[in-house]
Amino acid sequence: MLYDHVADLDLEIEGYDLEQHERDTSSGFVRATTVVSLHGNDETGQGEDVTYDNDAHDTLHGASEEFSLAGEYTLEEFSEELSEIDFFLGNEPNQSIFRNYRQWAFESAALDLALKQADTDLADQLDREYDPVRFVVSTRLEDPPTGDRILDWLDRNPDLEFKLDPTSDWTDDVVDRLAETDAVLTLDLKGQYHGTTVDQPADPALYERVVEGFPDALIEDPELNDETRPLFEGQEGRVTWDYPIRSVETVEDLPWEPEWLNIKPSRFGSVQSLFETIDYCRDHEIRMFGGGQFELDIGREHIHAVASLFYPDSPNDVAPKAYNDPDPSGGLPSSPLSPPTAPQGLEWN
């Protein structure tokens, strides 16, 4: 089992720092994240909190109390310690999943630090190799949607591939224009999101338009009800899930055993839950691809590292950070991303 390779890593923590980052994004909102840096034995391990609540980052930075993290642990012992800490300081987060995001920041920093203190990296510790990472560019269309944004991208780089978020104002003409490019690999219906800024309620007309218009693309996170469920009969192998996936149990709770899953490490909260789910997928021949969370810093490297080890050839939604800028320019990296030449810890650069 994967987790057995890292659970007993020794970990010495002397202190920690928090650093907040903010940046405008291509989806039209200001993204805030917090980088957690754990220090010990002349090494530093880092993780990134991707909580989608800028005020919650401000509260964490403004807290007068220090969390008691110093000590000597195994990685598993430290994970158990983290599960007892309220990193939201008595405030209930806007979404319960945010607790996983914040715990993952500290857990991934601890894994990074433990690997560095052992003078190794994740690939060596798992007895695997880093491979080049294929990625797709994830974006929304302009308002109103025309598809021009995708065609402009393809003019700049005809080899780009995409993951798109269809909305109810997509027309047949938009679908036809995009389908002709053969560059759209995944369509995220956002049907599992409720109470967020990206909600897309179940829309049978949209679902039918997308399922029929992109016959070879993966369809992510539909909301299944009496009207929409029949549209996916015979198409189950193309359906992939993202938002609900945060443990083995959540995979087992899906409407059917999937052929594809979107793996976002931060959703799992703990290294153990992430690795157990990857093990489950490999045992059940479920194909995986990586997903991102608009990481602004080290978290993006971490999802590259995981993708590189377990699903490098999949349509990974892990494009380098520059693609998330409101107006990306300059020499943007092309897919696939080359593996690191001198990896350390959980870093992948």
KEKE-3310 file (N, C-alpha, C; in steps of 0.2 Angstrom, whole numbers, plus 5000, padded with zeros to 4 digits):
npx = (5004:5002:5003:5009:5023:5026:5021:5028:5039:5051:5049:5053:5048:5051:5046:5034:5028:5017:5011:5003:4995:4989:4980:4973:4962:4959:4946:4939:4939:4947:4960:4964:4977:4986:5002:5010:5023:5034:5047:5062:5076:5085:5079:5065:5048:5034:5017:5001:4986:4971:4959:4943:4939:4942:4942:4943:4957:4962:4958:4965:4978:4978:4977:4980:4984:4996:4997:5000:5013:5026:5038:5043:5039:5031:5026:5013:5009:5009:4999:4988:4988:4986:4972:4966:4966:4958:4959:4951:4948:4937:4927:4914:4918:4913:4911:4911:4921:4932:4939:4946:4954:4962:4969:4976:4985:4994:4997:5003:5014:5020:5023:5032:5042:5046:5051:5062:5070:5073:5082:5077:5065:5048:5045:5056:5054:5042:5046:5045:5044:5046:5037:5034:5022:5006:4995:4979:4971:4961:4946:4934:4921:4919:4908:4894:4894:4905:4915:4926:4937:4944:4947:4956:4966:4971:4976:4987:4994:4992:4992:4987:4976:4959:4949:4933:4919:4904:4889:4872:4869:4876:4875:4869:4877:4889:4894:4896:4906:4916:4918:4923:4936:4942:4949:4944:4943:4938:4922:4915:4902:4898:4888:4887:4890:4884:4878:4889:4900:4901:4890:4880:4865:4856:4853:4843:4843:4855:4864:4861:4865:4879:4883:4880:4886:4900:4906:4917:4922:4926:4914:4910:4905:4890:4873:4862:4846:4828:4826:4838:4846:4843:4849:4862:4863:4871:4882:4890:4903:4910:4908:4915:4920:4922:4920:4913:4923:4933:4938:4940:4927:4919:4920:4915:4902:4897:4885:4887:4901:4915:4924:4933:4941:4943:4956:4960:4971:4970:4957:4956:4962:4970:4986:4985:4972:4972:4981:4976:4965:4970:4976:4965:4959:4968:4968:4955:4955:4952:4953:4963:4964:4973:4968:4966:4966:4967:4979:4992:5005:5017:5008:5004:5015:5015:5003:5007:5018:5011:5003:5012:5018:5007:4997:5002:4999:4986:4972:4976:4970:4980:4987:5001:5004:5004:4994:4982:4982:4973:4976:4985:5002:5018:5031:5023:5023:5023:5013:5019:5024:5041:5049:5056:5073:5081:5074:5067:5060:5043:5043:5042:5050)
npy = (4994:5011:5021:5015:5017:5029:5032:5030:5039:5049:5064:5080:5095:5112:5124:5136:5145:5157:5162:5173:5174:5183:5185:5190:5181:5171:5167:5178:5182:5186:5177:5170:5162:5152:5149:5137:5135:5123:5121:5113:5104:5111:5111:5115:5112:5114:5118:5122:5131:5130:5136:5142:5156:5171:5179:5170:5166:5178:5179:5168:5172:5183:5178:5177:5167:5154:5138:5123:5114:5110:5097:5080:5067:5053:5053:5049:5050:5064:5068:5063:5071:5084:5082:5085:5098:5114:5123:5133:5141:5141:5146:5142:5135:5142:5131:5114:5106:5115:5112:5101:5106:5115:5107:5098:5107:5108:5095:5091:5100:5094:5081:5085:5090:5079:5070:5078:5079:5066:5065:5062:5060:5061:5051:5042:5037:5031:5021:5024:5032:5049:5055:5064:5076:5077:5090:5099:5115:5124:5133:5146:5151:5167:5180:5185:5168:5162:5155:5160:5163:5150:5147:5158:5154:5143:5148:5153:5142:5128:5115:5114:5108:5106:5109:5113:5123:5120:5131:5136:5145:5141:5139:5129:5132:5137:5125:5117:5125:5123:5109:5106:5108:5098:5099:5099:5090:5087:5091:5100:5099:5105:5101:5095:5105:5116:5131:5139:5150:5145:5137:5126:5123:5108:5105:5098:5101:5107:5097:5087:5093:5094:5081:5074:5083:5082:5068:5061:5066:5067:5069:5078:5078:5078:5082:5071:5067:5063:5068:5070:5059:5048:5053:5049:5035:5022:5030:5030:5026:5038:5047:5057:5060:5073:5084:5077:5068:5062:5052:5034:5029:5039:5036:5024:5027:5032:5033:5023:5011:5020:5024:5034:5046:5062:5068:5077:5082:5091:5090:5078:5080:5072:5064:5050:5047:5051:5043:5030:5031:5032:5020:5012:5015:5010:4997:4994:4997:5010:5024:5039:5057:5072:5086:5104:5118:5132:5135:5146:5145:5134:5123:5120:5114:5102:5095:5093:5084:5073:5069:5066:5054:5045:5047:5052:5053:5056:5067:5080:5092:5102:5114:5124:5138:5151:5150:5153:5167:5182:5188:5179:5178:5179:5167:5153:5138:5122:5107:5090:5093:5093:5081:5084:5087:5087:5082:5086:5081:5084:5093:5098:5104)
npz = (5000:4996:5006:5017:5013:5018:5030:5042:5041:5049:5058:5062:5069:5072:5071:5063:5048:5041:5025:5015:4999:4985:4970:4954:4944:4929:4929:4934:4947:4963:4969:4984:4994:5006:5011:5020:5030:5037:5048:5052:5058:5050:5038:5027:5024:5013:5011:5003:5007:5000:5002:4998:5002:5006:5017:5027:5026:5030:5043:5048:5047:5055:5068:5085:5093:5093:5084:5092:5086:5086:5089:5089:5078:5069:5052:5052:5065:5066:5057:5064:5075:5069:5066:5077:5079:5078:5064:5060:5070:5079:5071:5059:5044:5027:5018:5022:5016:5016:5028:5025:5015:5022:5031:5022:5018:5029:5031:5018:5019:5029:5024:5014:5021:5029:5020:5015:5026:5027:5017:5003:4990:4984:4974:4974:4987:4986:4977:4963:4947:4941:4928:4912:4912:4905:4901:4902:4898:4908:4907:4907:4895:4886:4890:4882:4878:4865:4860:4855:4863:4865:4852:4850:4859:4853:4841:4846:4851:4843:4848:4861:4873:4881:4896:4899:4906:4904:4902:4904:4894:4883:4866:4852:4841:4847:4853:4842:4835:4845:4845:4833:4834:4840:4852:4864:4879:4891:4899:4912:4921:4933:4941:4954:4963:4975:4981:4978:4969:4957:4953:4943:4939:4936:4919:4908:4893:4891:4895:4886:4874:4876:4879:4866:4857:4860:4858:4861:4873:4890:4903:4917:4934:4933:4938:4943:4940:4938:4925:4919:4921:4912:4900:4901:4900:4894:4892:4903:4905:4901:4911:4923:4940:4952:4963:4973:4977:4989:4997:4999:5003:4997:4984:4983:4985:4974:4960:4951:4947:4943:4928:4926:4937:4944:4953:4966:4976:4988:4992:4999:5011:5020:5019:5020:5016:5003:4997:4999:4991:4979:4978:4978:4966:4957:4960:4956:4943:4939:4930:4931:4933:4936:4946:4948:4959:4957:4962:4969:4972:4979:4980:4967:4961:4969:4965:4952:4954:4960:4949:4940:4945:4945:4935:4922:4908:4907:4904:4912:4923:4926:4922:4921:4933:4926:4916:4922:4924:4921:4909:4900:4895:4885:4886:4887:4896:4887:4884:4885:4903:4908:4918:4935:4937:4948:4960:4976:4992:4992:4981:4964:4952)
capx = (5000:5006:5004:5014:5029:5028:5018:5033:5044:5052:5047:5055:5046:5053:5041:5031:5027:5011:5012:4997:4996:4983:4981:4967:4962:4956:4939:4936:4939:4953:4961:4969:4979:4991:5008:5012:5030:5036:5054:5065:5083:5088:5075:5058:5043:5029:5010:4997:4979:4967:4952:4940:4936:4948:4941:4946:4964:4964:4957:4971:4984:4977:4976:4985:4987:5000:4996:5006:5015:5033:5039:5045:5033:5031:5021:5006:5007:5008:4992:4983:4989:4982:4965:4963:4967:4953:4962:4947:4948:4930:4922:4912:4919:4908:4909:4914:4927:4937:4943:4951:4959:4967:4973:4980:4991:4999:4999:5008:5020:5024:5026:5038:5048:5049:5055:5068:5074:5076:5086:5074:5059:5042:5046:5061:5051:5037:5049:5042:5048:5043:5036:5032:5015:5001:4990:4974:4970:4954:4944:4927:4921:4918:4901:4891:4899:4905:4921:4932:4943:4947:4950:4962:4972:4973:4980:4994:4997:4987:4993:4983:4969:4955:4944:4928:4914:4898:4883:4865:4869:4879:4871:4872:4883:4895:4896:4898:4913:4921:4918:4927:4943:4945:4954:4940:4944:4933:4917:4913:4895:4897:4881:4888:4891:4878:4879:4895:4899:4901:4885:4877:4860:4855:4849:4843:4845:4863:4867:4860:4869:4886:4884:4879:4890:4907:4905:4923:4925:4924:4909:4912:4900:4883:4868:4858:4839:4823:4826:4845:4849:4842:4854:4869:4862:4876:4887:4893:4910:4913:4907:4920:4918:4927:4918:4911:4928:4938:4940:4938:4920:4915:4920:4910:4895:4894:4879:4890:4908:4917:4930:4937:4940:4947:4960:4962:4974:4968:4950:4956:4963:4976:4990:4983:4966:4974:4985:4971:4960:4974:4977:4958:4958:4973:4965:4948:4956:4948:4958:4963:4968:4974:4964:4969:4962:4969:4985:4996:5012:5019:5003:5004:5020:5013:4999:5011:5021:5006:5001:5018:5019:5001:4993:5005:4997:4979:4971:4977:4969:4985:4991:5006:5000:5003:4988:4977:4982:4968:4978:4992:5006:5024:5033:5020:5025:5019:5012:5019:5029:5046:5050:5062:5080:5084:5068:5068:5054:5037:5044:5042:5051)
capy = (5000:5017:5025:5012:5019:5036:5033:5030:5044:5053:5071:5085:5102:5117:5130:5136:5152:5157:5168:5174:5176:5185:5186:5190:5175:5171:5166:5184:5183:5187:5171:5170:5156:5153:5144:5134:5132:5120:5121:5108:5101:5115:5110:5118:5109:5118:5116:5127:5131:5133:5137:5148:5161:5176:5181:5164:5167:5184:5177:5163:5176:5188:5174:5179:5161:5149:5131:5119:5109:5108:5091:5074:5063:5050:5057:5047:5053:5071:5068:5062:5077:5089:5081:5087:5105:5118:5128:5139:5145:5142:5149:5137:5138:5142:5124:5109:5104:5119:5110:5097:5110:5118:5101:5096:5112:5106:5088:5091:5103:5089:5076:5088:5091:5073:5068:5081:5077:5059:5066:5059:5063:5056:5046:5037:5034:5026:5017:5025:5037:5055:5055:5070:5077:5080:5095:5103:5122:5124:5140:5147:5155:5174:5182:5179:5163:5162:5150:5164:5162:5144:5148:5162:5150:5138:5152:5154:5136:5123:5109:5115:5104:5110:5107:5118:5123:5122:5134:5135:5149:5138:5137:5124:5135:5137:5118:5115:5128:5120:5102:5105:5109:5092:5100:5099:5084:5087:5096:5100:5102:5108:5099:5093:5111:5119:5136:5142:5155:5141:5132:5126:5118:5103:5107:5093:5103:5108:5090:5083:5096:5092:5074:5073:5087:5080:5061:5057:5070:5066:5073:5078:5080:5080:5081:5065:5067:5059:5071:5070:5052:5044:5055:5046:5028:5020:5034:5030:5026:5044:5051:5057:5064:5078:5087:5072:5063:5064:5046:5028:5029:5043:5033:5018:5029:5035:5030:5017:5011:5024:5022:5039:5050:5068:5067:5084:5080:5095:5087:5072:5082:5068:5060:5043:5046:5052:5037:5024:5031:5030:5012:5009:5016:5006:4990:4993:4999:5016:5029:5045:5063:5077:5093:5110:5123:5139:5136:5152:5144:5127:5118:5118:5109:5096:5091:5090:5078:5067:5067:5063:5047:5040:5047:5057:5053:5058:5075:5083:5099:5105:5118:5129:5144:5156:5149:5156:5174:5185:5189:5175:5181:5177:5160:5149:5131:5118:5100:5089:5096:5089:5080:5087:5084:5086:5083:5086:5081:5084:5098:5096:5109)
capz = (5000:4996:5013:5021:5012:5020:5037:5047:5040:5055:5056:5067:5068:5077:5071:5056:5046:5036:5020:5011:4992:4981:4963:4950:4940:4922:4930:4936:4955:4967:4973:4990:4997:5012:5011:5026:5030:5043:5049:5057:5057:5044:5032:5027:5020:5012:5008:5001:5009:4994:5004:4994:5007:5007:5024:5031:5026:5034:5050:5050:5048:5061:5074:5090:5095:5089:5085:5095:5081:5087:5092:5085:5076:5063:5048:5054:5072:5065:5054:5070:5079:5065:5065:5083:5079:5074:5061:5059:5076:5082:5066:5055:5037:5023:5016:5026:5013:5018:5033:5022:5011:5027:5034:5017:5018:5034:5029:5013:5021:5034:5020:5011:5026:5031:5014:5015:5032:5026:5011:4998:4987:4984:4969:4977:4993:4983:4972:4957:4943:4938:4920:4909:4913:4900:4904:4898:4900:4911:4907:4905:4889:4887:4891:4881:4875:4858:4858:4852:4868:4864:4845:4851:4862:4848:4836:4849:4851:4840:4852:4867:4874:4886:4900:4899:4910:4900:4905:4900:4888:4877:4860:4847:4837:4851:4854:4835:4834:4849:4844:4827:4835:4843:4857:4871:4881:4897:4900:4919:4921:4940:4944:4961:4967:4978:4986:4977:4963:4950:4952:4936:4940:4931:4914:4903:4887:4891:4896:4880:4869:4877:4878:4859:4853:4861:4859:4864:4879:4897:4906:4924:4939:4931:4943:4941:4942:4933:4918:4917:4922:4905:4895:4902:4899:4889:4892:4910:4905:4900:4916:4929:4946:4955:4969:4979:4978:4995:5001:4996:5004:4993:4977:4983:4986:4967:4957:4947:4948:4937:4924:4927:4942:4945:4959:4968:4983:4993:4994:5003:5018:5023:5014:5020:5012:4996:4994:4999:4986:4973:4978:4977:4959:4953:4961:4952:4936:4938:4927:4935:4930:4941:4945:4952:4963:4957:4967:4967:4974:4980:4979:4960:4960:4972:4960:4946:4957:4960:4942:4937:4947:4945:4929:4918:4902:4907:4902:4918:4924:4931:4918:4925:4936:4921:4912:4926:4924:4917:4902:4900:4889:4886:4884:4892:4895:4883:4887:4892:4907:4909:4925:4938:4936:4955:4965:4983:4995:4987:4976:4957:4948)
cpx = (5004:5008:5009:5022:5031:5025:5023:5039:5045:5051:5049:5053:5048:5049:5038:5030:5021:5013:5006:4998:4989:4985:4974:4968:4958:4948:4936:4935:4946:4954:4966:4971:4984:4996:5010:5019:5032:5043:5056:5071:5086:5085:5068:5054:5037:5022:5006:4989:4975:4960:4949:4936:4942:4948:4944:4954:4966:4963:4963:4977:4984:4976:4981:4988:4991:4998:5002:5008:5022:5033:5042:5040:5035:5026:5014:5004:5005:5001:4987:4983:4985:4975:4962:4963:4961:4957:4958:4945:4941:4925:4921:4914:4913:4906:4914:4921:4933:4942:4948:4956:4965:4972:4978:4986:4996:5001:5004:5014:5024:5027:5032:5044:5051:5053:5062:5073:5077:5080:5083:5068:5054:5043:5050:5057:5045:5039:5046:5046:5044:5043:5034:5024:5011:4996:4985:4974:4962:4952:4936:4927:4919:4910:4898:4895:4899:4910:4927:4938:4947:4951:4956:4968:4975:4977:4987:4997:4992:4988:4989:4977:4966:4950:4939:4922:4907:4892:4877:4865:4873:4874:4873:4878:4889:4898:4899:4905:4918:4923:4923:4934:4946:4949:4950:4940:4939:4928:4914:4907:4893:4890:4881:4889:4885:4880:4886:4894:4899:4896:4882:4871:4859:4850:4849:4845:4852:4866:4867:4865:4876:4887:4884:4884:4898:4907:4911:4925:4922:4919:4909:4906:4893:4878:4863:4851:4834:4824:4833:4848:4848:4847:4861:4869:4866:4882:4891:4900:4914:4912:4912:4917:4923:4925:4916:4917:4933:4940:4938:4930:4916:4915:4915:4903:4892:4889:4881:4897:4911:4923:4935:4936:4945:4950:4963:4965:4971:4961:4950:4958:4970:4980:4987:4977:4967:4977:4980:4967:4964:4975:4970:4957:4962:4970:4959:4949:4952:4954:4957:4966:4968:4969:4967:4964:4964:4975:4989:5003:5014:5014:5002:5009:5018:5008:5002:5015:5017:5004:5006:5019:5013:4997:4995:5002:4990:4978:4970:4975:4974:4990:4995:5002:4999:4997:4982:4977:4976:4970:4985:4996:5013:5025:5029:5022:5020:5018:5016:5025:5034:5047:5056:5068:5083:5079:5070:5061:5048:5037:5044:5043:5058)
cpy = (5006:5021:5022:5014:5026:5037:5034:5034:5048:5060:5075:5092:5106:5123:5130:5144:5151:5163:5168:5177:5178:5186:5186:5184:5176:5170:5172:5185:5184:5181:5173:5163:5157:5147:5143:5132:5129:5119:5116:5105:5104:5113:5113:5114:5114:5115:5122:5126:5134:5134:5143:5152:5166:5178:5176:5164:5173:5182:5172:5167:5181:5185:5176:5173:5157:5142:5127:5113:5107:5101:5086:5069:5058:5054:5055:5050:5061:5072:5067:5068:5083:5088:5083:5095:5109:5124:5134:5143:5147:5144:5143:5139:5138:5135:5119:5107:5108:5116:5105:5101:5113:5112:5099:5101:5110:5099:5087:5094:5098:5083:5079:5088:5084:5070:5071:5080:5070:5059:5062:5063:5058:5050:5040:5034:5029:5021:5017:5030:5043:5054:5062:5070:5081:5085:5098:5110:5122:5132:5140:5151:5162:5174:5187:5174:5162:5156:5154:5163:5156:5145:5153:5159:5146:5141:5152:5148:5130:5116:5109:5110:5107:5106:5113:5117:5125:5126:5134:5140:5147:5137:5131:5126:5135:5130:5116:5118:5124:5113:5101:5106:5103:5093:5100:5092:5082:5092:5095:5103:5105:5106:5097:5099:5114:5125:5139:5146:5151:5136:5132:5121:5113:5105:5102:5095:5104:5101:5087:5086:5094:5085:5072:5077:5085:5073:5058:5061:5067:5071:5073:5081:5082:5079:5076:5066:5063:5062:5070:5063:5048:5047:5052:5038:5026:5024:5034:5030:5033:5049:5051:5061:5068:5080:5082:5068:5065:5058:5040:5027:5033:5040:5027:5020:5032:5031:5023:5017:5015:5021:5028:5043:5056:5068:5074:5082:5084:5093:5082:5074:5079:5065:5052:5042:5047:5045:5031:5025:5030:5023:5009:5009:5011:4999:4989:4995:5005:5021:5035:5051:5068:5083:5098:5114:5130:5140:5142:5150:5136:5122:5116:5113:5102:5092:5089:5084:5072:5064:5064:5056:5043:5041:5053:5058:5055:5065:5079:5090:5102:5110:5123:5135:5150:5156:5152:5163:5177:5186:5186:5178:5178:5170:5155:5142:5127:5111:5095:5093:5091:5087:5083:5084:5083:5087:5083:5086:5080:5089:5095:5102:5109)
cpz = (5000:5002:5017:5019:5015:5028:5042:5046:5047:5053:5063:5065:5074:5077:5064:5055:5041:5031:5015:5004:4989:4974:4959:4946:4933:4923:4933:4943:4957:4971:4978:4992:5002:5011:5018:5026:5036:5043:5054:5054:5050:5038:5032:5022:5019:5009:5007:5003:5003:4996:5000:4998:5009:5014:5029:5031:5030:5041:5053:5051:5054:5068:5079:5093:5090:5090:5087:5090:5082:5091:5087:5084:5071:5059:5050:5060:5071:5062:5060:5074:5076:5066:5072:5084:5075:5071:5059:5065:5079:5077:5061:5047:5032:5020:5020:5023:5014:5023:5030:5018:5016:5030:5029:5017:5023:5033:5024:5014:5025:5029:5016:5015:5028:5026:5014:5020:5031:5019:5005:4995:4986:4980:4972:4983:4991:4978:4965:4953:4941:4931:4918:4910:4908:4904:4899:4901:4902:4911:4906:4899:4891:4888:4887:4877:4868:4856:4856:4857:4866:4857:4846:4854:4857:4842:4839:4849:4849:4844:4859:4867:4880:4890:4901:4904:4906:4904:4901:4895:4883:4872:4856:4843:4841:4852:4847:4834:4838:4847:4837:4828:4838:4849:4864:4873:4887:4897:4907:4920:4928:4943:4951:4966:4969:4983:4985:4971:4957:4949:4945:4938:4934:4926:4908:4896:4886:4891:4889:4874:4870:4876:4870:4855:4854:4863:4862:4870:4885:4900:4913:4928:4936:4938:4940:4944:4937:4926:4915:4917:4915:4900:4896:4902:4893:4888:4899:4910:4904:4906:4921:4934:4949:4962:4974:4981:4984:4999:4997:4997:4999:4986:4977:4983:4979:4964:4953:4948:4942:4934:4924:4933:4942:4952:4961:4975:4989:4996:4999:5011:5021:5018:5014:5016:5005:4993:4994:4993:4979:4972:4976:4969:4955:4954:4957:4945:4934:4935:4931:4931:4936:4940:4950:4955:4963:4962:4965:4969:4974:4978:4972:4958:4963:4968:4954:4948:4957:4954:4939:4939:4946:4938:4924:4911:4901:4905:4909:4918:4928:4927:4923:4927:4931:4917:4916:4927:4920:4910:4901:4894:4890:4884:4888:4890:4891:4886:4882:4896:4908:4916:4928:4937:4943:4960:4972:4987:4991:4982:4969:4953:4944)
residu = (MET:LEU:TYR:ASP:HIS:VAL:ALA:ASP:LEU:ASP:LEU:GLU:ILE:GLU:GLY:TYR:ASP:LEU:GLU:GLN:HIS:GLU:ARG:ASP:THR:SER:SER:GLY:PHE:VAL:ARG:ALA:THR:THR:VAL:VAL:SER:LEU:HIS:GLY:ASN:ASP:GLU:THR:GLY:GLN:GLY:GLU:ASP:VAL:THR:TYR:ASP:ASN:ASP:ALA:HIS:ASP:THR:LEU:HIS:GLY:ALA:SER:GLU:GLU:PHE:SER:LEU:ALA:GLY:GLU:TYR:THR:LEU:GLU:GLU:PHE:SER:GLU:GLU:LEU:SER:GLU:ILE:ASP:PHE:PHE:LEU:GLY:ASN:GLU:PRO:ASN:GLN:SER:ILE:PHE:ARG:ASN:TYR:ARG:GLN:TRP:ALA:PHE:GLU:SER:ALA:ALA:LEU:ASP:LEU:ALA:LEU:LYS:GLN:ALA:ASP:THR:ASP:LEU:ALA:ASP:GLN:LEU:ASP:ARG:GLU:TYR:ASP:PRO:VAL:ARG:PHE:VAL:VAL:SER:THR:ARG:LEU:GLU:ASP:PRO:PRO:THR:GLY:ASP:ARG:ILE:LEU:ASP:TRP:LEU:ASP:ARG:ASN:PRO:ASP:LEU:GLU:PHE:LYS:LEU:ASP:PRO:THR:SER:ASP:TRP:THR:ASP:ASP:VAL:VAL:ASP:ARG:LEU:ALA:GLU:THR:ASP:ALA:VAL:LEU:THR:LEU:ASP:LEU:LYS:GLY:GLN:TYR:HIS:GLY:THR:THR:VAL:ASP:GLN:PRO:ALA:ASP:PRO:ALA:LEU:TYR:GLU:ARG:VAL:VAL:GLU:GLY:PHE:PRO:ASP:ALA:LEU:ILE:GLU:ASP:PRO:GLU:LEU:ASN:ASP:GLU:THR:ARG:PRO:LEU:PHE:GLU:GLY:GLN:GLU:GLY:ARG:VAL:THR:TRP:ASP:TYR:PRO:ILE:ARG:SER:VAL:GLU:THR:VAL:GLU:ASP:LEU:PRO:TRP:GLU:PRO:GLU:TRP:LEU:ASN:ILE:LYS:PRO:SER:ARG:PHE:GLY:SER:VAL:GLN:SER:LEU:PHE:GLU:THR:ILE:ASP:TYR:CYS:ARG:ASP:HIS:GLU:ILE:ARG:MET:PHE:GLY:GLY:GLY:GLN:PHE:GLU:LEU:ASP:ILE:GLY:ARG:GLU:HIS:ILE:HIS:ALA:VAL:ALA:SER:LEU:PHE:TYR:PRO:ASP:SER:PRO:ASN:ASP:VAL:ALA:PRO:LYS:ALA:TYR:ASN:ASP:PRO:ASP:PRO:SER:GLY:GLY:LEU:PRO:SER:SER:PRO:LEU:SER:PRO:PRO:THR:ALA:PRO:GLN:GLY:LEU:GLU:TRP:ASN)
# end
